[in-house]
Amino acid sequence: MDAGEKYLSHMGKYPVISLSLKSLKQLSYALAFEMLKKAVGEEFLRHWEEVRECGRLTDAQMERFVKLRDQKGSDADYADALKFLSECLSICHGEAVIILIDEYDVPLENAYFGGFYDDMVSVIRSLFESALKTNEHLAFAVVTGCLRISRESIFTGLNNLKINSITSELYAEYFGFTPAEVEEMLGFYGLEANIGRVREWYDGYQFGKTEVYNPWSVINYVQSCCKNADALMKPYWSNTSSNSIIRRLVENADPSVKQEIETLIEGKTITKPVHEDITYEDMESTQDNLWNFLFFTGYLKKISEYQDEETIYMELAIPNREVRYIYKTTVTRWFEERTEKKELSPLYESILSGDAEKTAEIH
């Protein structure tokens, strides 16, 4: 509010389209597409009263709006549904529209594991490109997800994207709670004495050059202390995100990865090449992608970095005790399950027969 009229003049000025794709986790393309239609339909329904009351749309526009609101539109109607909604809202309000798309990569991840990636990419690309490229009714848009979006094939037609990832400094302090904010929060609830334990369990992340705490875990911990200031520390974050990608990469990794995971659990560091522009199609192209996914999804933190020619290398470590708990209880279990499934008879036979070459090959 202290920023003055230059900023306050924009407050409440723009119609906003807000679409979250977090629920698109169905087992088939048909079901996933139905959920997409539902998500789009609910956003049309949210704007129905203002569109109906404005009286500026043509009969044809109103007819199509009602179809999309009631989730009865054709496949072609959904291909540019967000662009059409932005057009309707712009006509009614006389202002360009802001579009917010959250968790854009959930349907892509789900489709990758479900075996219908190409079909889903085609739908999402059409929906996004029509809304975000050459849309005269668009003021600006914000798209969020775990993976950097610059190389993802659904964005190939967009060349004006501004990327802010966990390595960027521009908005670094907004990805979590800063140390000062956590100290203020604990002080407010009379929990100043617990700062050491909170730091040990929930601190350790770095966005750009800014240190941040896991906000979800800090909030849950403070709540747990409402009746008992000495409440035990718990891993609140362990079940809050999908681990499908990491599990797939761990199951396909060679034995050296298990050794490196054990090194991390011991509190040591590893150094790996890190690149941001990976896509789901690239996921299993190289074993190094495991470390990329672990880093960009919060399972590893950067200690230091350097550049060797074009490649950036990062020294990586486990951020805190909460995440170390996940490694100990979840990631190591995946390795054990993989070992249990592996057929070891050829290894035993090569040892018993004294075939050293065969033993080395299998190992």
Secondary structure, DSSP 8 states (H G I E B T S, - for coil): -TT-HHHHTTTT-S-EEEEE-TT---SSHHHHHHHHHHHHHHHHHHTHHHHHHH--S-HHHHHHHHHHHTT---HHHHHTHHHHHHHHHHHHHSS-EEEEEE-TTHHHHHHHHHT-HHHHHHHHHHHHHHHHSS-TTEEEEEE--SS--SSSGGGTT--------TT-STTGGGSSB-HHHHHHHHHHTT-GGGHHHHHHHH--EEETTEEEB-HHHHHHHHHHTSS-TT-----TTTTSS--HHHHHHHHT--HHHHHHHHHHHTT--EEEE--S---TTTTTS-THHHHHHHHHTTSSEEEEEEEETTEEEEEEE--SHHHHHHIIIIIHHHHHHHHHHS--HHHHHHHHTT-HHHHHHH-
